[in-house]
Amino acid sequence: MQNPDIYSVSRLNSEVRLTLELQFQTLWLQGEVSNFVAAASGHWYFSLKDSAAQVKCAMFKMANRNSTFRPQNGQQVLIRARISVYEPRGEYQLLAEFIEPAGAGLLKQQFEQLKAKLQGEGLFDPERKKALPAQVRRVGVITSPTGAAVRDIVTVLKRRAPGIEVIIYPSQVQGDTAAAQLRNMLSSAIRRNEVDVLIIGRGGGSLEDLWCFNDEALCRAVAACPIPIVSAVGHEIDFALTDFVADVRAPTPSAAAELVSPDQSHLLDRILQLKSRLQQAQRTILQHAAPKLLNLSQRLLALHPKRRLQQQQQRLDELQLRLSASAKRKLQSAQQQQLYLDKSLRQLSPVKTLLAHTQHLTELERRLTNAQHLRLKHSKQQLAQLSLQLNTVSPLATLARGYSITFDDKQQVVTSSQQLKAGDKVVVKLADGGFDAEVTRLRQADQ
């Protein structure tokens, strides 16, 4: 090849993303949520999986901030999303725009899919719808014979046109067998061909309660009914597929009775009929224009600078999550190292040695105390013995036997009469007290 067009990886991923985003419009998916992460930026990242495969999804803050539902791992959800590519890794992913729990959301999806299918086949076209008869003698009502709807219809007809005969075709209007019974009653009314107009419907309820009126076979039978038929399902805000395929849709059973009964003002009836047809035509025009508008908006969104910003935001969230995980691992490693060092420190701690020395010191202290007590006891015994011996030779003991000690005026002990002379004053010490005396006469030792 001469001068081949060599792609860079970035260019390839960018062109693949643009191709996917322009090729595929918004789609609905149902699956189980796994690996859900709510980033600090407010963006959500998760995987949507079934039993055989999975796909990565991102729901940016601008899309999820008004959502009343926050998905959790293991939940079955229904999402509306666009296909894209996360260019930094070349990964195919879905960008979710709407999310809700599976169940009621799945019923809504099935409702919209069947509605689109029937509309595509032309069953909603105003041209195929029959006008209500100007003169009505008998009205057939396909509904529950015990419900509030039949009572409202009969009451309105008696008030507006008492001469109209009402024939009830009883059927369940809720539950698994209701759709089959409604089809059977419709077939019976067509076969008997005894009424000028039919009313099919019931009172208000949830989407699940009204689901039998979204049965495909019933809708086709209503569209093919040769008798003009009015669909009156629920309240004014409720819609069922029979409302779109029937010749006329009434907001309530009471309103249906008013539509099929003559009124004093035929002009008002004509205006209401034209208004209904105009609204139906407007809805049809809008429904045909919606796919084209959606395609143009998808192309504009794919080329919008916000897509590049979202890619960068997703990359930033990824790096932030990786940084957080790395910091967490380092922290865990440091904690483990600290535990190891703490264990080693406890093994090498001088506490054990200090405890042993403390115990030895306590033992030595106890032995020293005992030795002191023994030494003190022995010393007391010696002291008592010496005191006894000392007492034996003590002059006090001699005094106690009747002897005395004489002191001169200089407090010197007198041991010889030669130390005194007549007239000297002396002090005589006895065992108990003493007295003062004056020497009057001296005696020699042999006297």
Disulfide bonds with the S-S distance in Angstrom:
none
